[in-house]
Amino acid sequence: MNHLLPLLVAVPLLGAALLVAGGRRLPRVAAESVGCAVSAGTAALALVLLLNSSPPMTEWVGARTPVNGHSVGIVVIGDGPGLGMAALASLLTSAALAYSWHYFDEPPRRHAGSFPALLLVFQAGMCGFAIAGDLFNAFVFFELMSVVAYALTGYRIDDPRAVQGALTFGVINSLGAYAMLMGIGLLYGRTGELGMTQIGRGLDSAAGHGGPDALVLAAFVLVSTGLLVKAAVAPFHFWLPDAHAVAPTPVCMLLSGVMVELGVYGVWRVYATVFSGPGGIPAPDLERALVVLGALTAAVGAVMCWYQRHIKRLLACSTIAHTGLFLIGIGVLKPEADDGVALYVLGHAGVKAALFACTGILLDRYGSVDEHALYGRARKLKGVAVMFAAGALGLAGLPPFGTALGKSVTEEAVGHPLTVLYVAVSAVTAGAVLRVAARVFLGLGPRPEEPRESEGYETTGSGERPETRERLTRIPDTMTVVSALLLTAAVAVGVAPGLAHVVAHAVNETGSAGALASVRWTWAGALLGLASTVLAVGLAAVALTRPRLLGGPGRALVLRRLQSGHIGDYVAWLLVGATLLGALTLPGVLGG
């Protein structure tokens, strides 16, 4: 089945080309149906390949196979983690297309195929990045993702805020891509190879007994900087809330549900295949760097999440916080932690995409995503209220959600001091979402003050323009069904018989030399999930009954001012982050 691997990229690209060519002539329902069919077909192919990925598959595109161990061809790898991420990206793209089916506002110049075509190209870029076996083509797919995501973020070109958010996204992610490309150039200059495995062998043979040198450190920092920008790891994270605030709801589902996670996956993949040998970065130095950056990201994201009233920004900050937890998990370099992060990512994708889908319903029904302005206005949306609250409990790690199982396994692997951070971050982010649910859908607590623009670039979310032609009086079934299916999938990750062991086997076969770790529910993990849920409910209750105790206007003001909206500030923080990453990994090079 090796020859089918390139179709994960080719099929959505072909579908997008057909939609671009015929989108003006096709009725809207036909164009969007074609997009859904192509995306779902690619998802089905990814699942079929995933079920047959043991042993891992390798395909040289165009039959450009190596000669004497060297090749300039494009190689794709079909192993469990890569195909798993490709399947996740494809399934979420299908969900986003189904969610937006025939409800989205009329596209510019009445080109019915433009939006589904862009989503299909985005899907192709994500799938290509997930299965790329060489660094240069990983960069190519990385850039394809970035360019299309830039266009999707600024899709409403007539809105200045959308243009500003898209510009921020484009500039910061482009700088990250340039850093990655320079790092690839250094590695190619040292080894004469572009394949990840071949680069790793070349670094090991070049190092001899001396260990890594400054060039290897620089290459690692540059490549990792590009990936960490995509993952929105602090202090590279500022673009994410700005982009989510203006991007269409289906795009937010993909940005938070899978694209950010692909950045974390890229760090895991590149270290395991390129820098994990004696000529790469020593394991203690990588662990220090990723755990420190992960803890910083989790704490900053959680605090910023709590102090948001713009619901899409709040959910974006929650994504930043959980990305920090994922980074800690892969940073401790344990097979059990890798398994836990994989399950955590799967559960989080369903929960977060469902929460954004529910937020889109609020936007299209009431023309606002401001927690204060929506106070008590959504009492009639009982089904949406249940799904929104369920998503919050999923973020907290309440069993039997897949997030709870992944969180439990990861907490056991990282140890007690970091477990406290996992519980606290899960509770704060879930508590913020529960607070929104209680105010918006139930009208609990005192009525908040009239909305006004926050200090700095942050907006309240009041007075937003709906993404439909006009405000909805009846919620389309596709929007509610997709939300419900996403939450159901998040629960299935935690309860489906044998799924956790299948995920663990796929991850360990690639990243742990076949050392299979035990993945199961434990009483300690379930109790910690319940504890973080209870704490989240308690925080939400305090926020509603004594709003000034935890949500005074002066709290977290420094962090809020850092989210300035000025691209120059974000570029400066990118440089700070690259310097910090280098400083955290430098001791291993000095010791060598």
Stockholm file with secondary structure:
# STOCKHOLM 1.0

chainA/1-592         MNHLLPLLVAVPLLGAALLVAGGRRLPRVAAESVGCAVSAGTAALALVLLLNSSPPMTEWVGARTPVNGHSVGIVVIGDGPGLGMAALASLLTSAALAYSWHYFDEPPRRHAGSFPALLLVFQAGMCGFAIAGDLFNAFVFFELMSVVAYALTGYRIDDPRAVQGALTFGVINSLGAYAMLMGIGLLYGRTGELGMTQIGRGLDSAAGHGGPDALVLAAFVLVSTGLLVKAAVAPFHFWLPDAHAVAPTPVCMLLSGVMVELGVYGVWRVYATVFSGPGGIPAPDLERALVVLGALTAAVGAVMCWYQRHIKRLLACSTIAHTGLFLIGIGVLKPEADDGVALYVLGHAGVKAALFACTGILLDRYGSVDEHALYGRARKLKGVAVMFAAGALGLAGLPPFGTALGKSVTEEAVGHPLTVLYVAVSAVTAGAVLRVAARVFLGLGPRPEEPRESEGYETTGSGERPETRERLTRIPDTMTVVSALLLTAAVAVGVAPGLAHVVAHAVNETGSAGALASVRWTWAGALLGLASTVLAVGLAAVALTRPRLLGGPGRALVLRRLQSGHIGDYVAWLLVGATLLGALTLPGVLGG
#=GR chainA/1-592 SS CGGGTTHHHHHHHHHHHHHHHHTTTSCHHHHHHHHHHHHHHHHHHHHHHHHTCSSCEEEEETTCCCBTTBCCSEEEEECHHHHHHHHHHHHHHHHHHHHTTTTSCCCGGGCTTHHHHHHHHHHHHHHHHHHBCBHHHHHHHHHHHHHHHHHHHTCSTTCHHHHHHHHHHHHHHHHHHHHHHHHHHHHHHHHSCCBHHHHHHHHHHHHTTSCCCHHHHHHHHHHHHHHHHHTTCTTSCTHHHHHHHHSCHHHHHHIIIIIHHHHHHHHHHHIIIIISSTTSCCHHHHHHHHHHHHHHHHHHHHHHHHTCCBHHHHHHHHHHHHHHHHHHHHHTCCHHHHHHHHHHHHHHHHHHHHHHHHHHHHHHHHSCCBTTTTTTTTTTCHHHHHHHHHHHHHHHTCTTSHHHHHHHHHHHHHCHHHHHHHHHHHHHHHHHHHHHHIIIIICCSSCCCCCCCCSSSCCCCTTCCCSSSSCCSSCCHHHHHHHHHHHHHHHHHHHSTTHHHHHHHHHHHHHSTTCCCCCCCCHHHHHHHHHHHHHHHHHHHHHHHSHHHHHCTTTTHHHHHHCCCCHHHHHHHHHHHHHHHHHHHHHHHHHC
#=GC SS_cons         CGGGTTHHHHHHHHHHHHHHHHTTTSCHHHHHHHHHHHHHHHHHHHHHHHHTCSSCEEEEETTCCCBTTBCCSEEEEECHHHHHHHHHHHHHHHHHHHHTTTTSCCCGGGCTTHHHHHHHHHHHHHHHHHHBCBHHHHHHHHHHHHHHHHHHHTCSTTCHHHHHHHHHHHHHHHHHHHHHHHHHHHHHHHHSCCBHHHHHHHHHHHHTTSCCCHHHHHHHHHHHHHHHHHTTCTTSCTHHHHHHHHSCHHHHHHIIIIIHHHHHHHHHHHIIIIISSTTSCCHHHHHHHHHHHHHHHHHHHHHHHHTCCBHHHHHHHHHHHHHHHHHHHHHTCCHHHHHHHHHHHHHHHHHHHHHHHHHHHHHHHHSCCBTTTTTTTTTTCHHHHHHHHHHHHHHHTCTTSHHHHHHHHHHHHHCHHHHHHHHHHHHHHHHHHHHHHIIIIICCSSCCCCCCCCSSSCCCCTTCCCSSSSCCSSCCHHHHHHHHHHHHHHHHHHHSTTHHHHHHHHHHHHHSTTCCCCCCCCHHHHHHHHHHHHHHHHHHHHHHHSHHHHHCTTTTHHHHHHCCCCHHHHHHHHHHHHHHHHHHHHHHHHHC
//
